Amino acid sequence: MRMKWIASLLLALLAAGGIYQINELYKGFQGKQGYQKQLEKQLADLREQERQLTREAERIQAWNTLWEDVQKARVEPSNWFSNHVDIQRNLSWPELEQLLVFLSNGDPQTTGYWFKPEHFAIRRDANVAGPAPATRAKGAKAPAPAATPVGAGEQHFGVTVQGEFLIPKLGGL
């Protein structure tokens, strides 16, 4: 009978030890899961930093390329003539169109200059004399507005242009 008690006691100790070991393994597993989540978050943060640094490196490369182009072109104020303009005129549509093409350096026949605007404004002015305001007696109905025929007058545009034309010196470039 003693053997049975010893065997039962050993089995109980083995079962208790097994339960203890399973509990410790589960705690370790939970700890490792928390650590894994922390590492995954750190990895995601590092990948985002890598993307930001890559974008920053691309911007820096673009600026370096631009700087190299500026140095190749020898863009220095001493290599340019500067002509200040201040225009305030009323222009017709064809004249305005011609001025806009000229200022935008859009005419392939006239190249070699750049316009640096400081102020640019356009307002539309109708060069059409409208009907004089009618006076009416008290209590009389207002007359119907007179229709202004389309194209009755040429439209003009008030243009204000201030800026500088930059023209490269022939020997400077």
RACORNOR-V585595 format. One line per field, one symbol per residue. psi: psi as a letter, one per 30 degrees, with the letter a starting at -180 (. if undefined). burial: # if it has 24 or more other ideal C-beta (glycine too) atoms within 12 Angstrom, else .. A space follows every 10 residues. Layout:
psi->???
burial->???
//
This chain:
psi->eeeeeeeeee eeeeeeeeee eeeeeeeeee eeeeeeeeee eeeeeeeeee eeeeeeeeee eeeeeeeeee eefhjkefgk kkjkkjkjlk lleeeeeeee eefghfjffj lglkkjkekk kkkkkkhkjl kkkkkllkfl kklkkkkkkk gflkklkkkk kkakkkkkke ff.
burial->.......... .......... .......... .......... .......... .......... .......... .........# ....#.#... #....#..#. .##....... ..#.#..... .#........ .......... .......... ......#.#. #...##.... ...
//
